[in-house]
Amino acid sequence: MKSCEKGFSGFPPGKLPVVRIPELFFSELFPYIDNLPELKVTLYIFWLIEHRKNRAPYVSFEELESDPALLKALELGGSSPKENLKKGLERAVARGTLLLVKASADGQEKEFYFLNSERGRQAAEKASKGELQLEGL
């Protein structure tokens, strides 16, 4: 990842990969998100799910907490990046942007986050019923 500490040099010419974000995010959610960790975590999860090679419609907490780019983005004053990650996720779940599914295997409980989209809701429901094998369990 290139550093932007000295300023962003701009997007290069040519076709660049894009991240699809529903328009409702900007019209219905964006005006009410008043917490920077929540905004950063939400946008990052959109990007992460869009770019998954396995096309899984979720991310695990373990995956998020070990992502150096996300942790760098969550270096905000006052709290550690992992604390900001937890706060951002909690707020996004409370708002209904993300859906949380807790699953356990071998006595270990793990958290998985799904976007609250049709695809995400269907997958979260299947995961809750044990009908969807979650990677990392």
Contacts in CASP RR format, 6 or more apart in sequence:
PFRMAT RR
TARGET T0000
AUTHOR 0000-0000-0000
METHOD contacts of the structure
MODEL  1
MKSCEKGFSGFPPGKLPVVRIPELFFSELFPYIDNLPELKVTLYIFWLIE
HRKNRAPYVSFEELESDPALLKALELGGSSPKENLKKGLERAVARGTLLL
VKASADGQEKEFYFLNSERGRQAAEKASKGELQLEGL
1 69 0 8 1.000
17 51 0 8 1.000
19 46 0 8 1.000
19 47 0 8 1.000
19 50 0 8 1.000
19 51 0 8 1.000
20 46 0 8 1.000
20 50 0 8 1.000
21 43 0 8 1.000
21 46 0 8 1.000
22 117 0 8 1.000
25 46 0 8 1.000
29 42 0 8 1.000
29 95 0 8 1.000
29 97 0 8 1.000
32 95 0 8 1.000
33 39 0 8 1.000
33 42 0 8 1.000
33 95 0 8 1.000
35 87 0 8 1.000
35 88 0 8 1.000
35 91 0 8 1.000
36 76 0 8 1.000
37 74 0 8 1.000
37 76 0 8 1.000
37 84 0 8 1.000
37 85 0 8 1.000
37 87 0 8 1.000
37 88 0 8 1.000
37 91 0 8 1.000
38 87 0 8 1.000
38 88 0 8 1.000
38 91 0 8 1.000
38 92 0 8 1.000
38 95 0 8 1.000
40 70 0 8 1.000
40 73 0 8 1.000
40 74 0 8 1.000
40 88 0 8 1.000
41 64 0 8 1.000
41 70 0 8 1.000
41 74 0 8 1.000
41 85 0 8 1.000
41 88 0 8 1.000
41 89 0 8 1.000
41 92 0 8 1.000
42 88 0 8 1.000
42 92 0 8 1.000
42 97 0 8 1.000
42 98 0 8 1.000
44 64 0 8 1.000
44 67 0 8 1.000
44 69 0 8 1.000
44 70 0 8 1.000
44 73 0 8 1.000
45 59 0 8 1.000
45 64 0 8 1.000
45 92 0 8 1.000
45 98 0 8 1.000
45 113 0 8 1.000
45 115 0 8 1.000
46 115 0 8 1.000
48 59 0 8 1.000
48 63 0 8 1.000
48 67 0 8 1.000
49 56 0 8 1.000
49 57 0 8 1.000
49 58 0 8 1.000
49 59 0 8 1.000
49 115 0 8 1.000
54 135 0 8 1.000
56 135 0 8 1.000
57 114 0 8 1.000
57 115 0 8 1.000
57 119 0 8 1.000
57 120 0 8 1.000
57 123 0 8 1.000
58 101 0 8 1.000
58 112 0 8 1.000
58 113 0 8 1.000
58 114 0 8 1.000
58 120 0 8 1.000
58 123 0 8 1.000
58 124 0 8 1.000
58 127 0 8 1.000
58 134 0 8 1.000
59 112 0 8 1.000
59 113 0 8 1.000
60 110 0 8 1.000
60 111 0 8 1.000
60 112 0 8 1.000
60 113 0 8 1.000
60 134 0 8 1.000
60 135 0 8 1.000
60 136 0 8 1.000
61 89 0 8 1.000
61 110 0 8 1.000
61 111 0 8 1.000
61 112 0 8 1.000
61 113 0 8 1.000
62 110 0 8 1.000
62 136 0 8 1.000
64 70 0 8 1.000
64 85 0 8 1.000
64 89 0 8 1.000
64 113 0 8 1.000
65 71 0 8 1.000
65 82 0 8 1.000
65 85 0 8 1.000
70 81 0 8 1.000
70 85 0 8 1.000
71 81 0 8 1.000
71 82 0 8 1.000
71 85 0 8 1.000
72 81 0 8 1.000
74 81 0 8 1.000
74 82 0 8 1.000
74 84 0 8 1.000
74 85 0 8 1.000
75 81 0 8 1.000
76 84 0 8 1.000
79 87 0 8 1.000
89 98 0 8 1.000
89 100 0 8 1.000
89 113 0 8 1.000
92 98 0 8 1.000
92 113 0 8 1.000
93 99 0 8 1.000
93 100 0 8 1.000
93 113 0 8 1.000
96 116 0 8 1.000
97 115 0 8 1.000
97 116 0 8 1.000
98 113 0 8 1.000
98 114 0 8 1.000
98 115 0 8 1.000
98 116 0 8 1.000
99 113 0 8 1.000
99 114 0 8 1.000
99 115 0 8 1.000
99 116 0 8 1.000
99 120 0 8 1.000
99 121 0 8 1.000
99 124 0 8 1.000
100 111 0 8 1.000
100 112 0 8 1.000
100 113 0 8 1.000
101 111 0 8 1.000
101 112 0 8 1.000
101 113 0 8 1.000
101 114 0 8 1.000
101 124 0 8 1.000
101 127 0 8 1.000
101 128 0 8 1.000
101 134 0 8 1.000
102 109 0 8 1.000
102 110 0 8 1.000
102 111 0 8 1.000
102 112 0 8 1.000
103 109 0 8 1.000
103 110 0 8 1.000
103 112 0 8 1.000
103 127 0 8 1.000
103 130 0 8 1.000
103 134 0 8 1.000
103 137 0 8 1.000
104 110 0 8 1.000
104 137 0 8 1.000
105 136 0 8 1.000
105 137 0 8 1.000
110 134 0 8 1.000
110 136 0 8 1.000
110 137 0 8 1.000
112 127 0 8 1.000
112 134 0 8 1.000
114 120 0 8 1.000
114 121 0 8 1.000
114 123 0 8 1.000
114 124 0 8 1.000
114 127 0 8 1.000
123 132 0 8 1.000
126 132 0 8 1.000
127 134 0 8 1.000
END
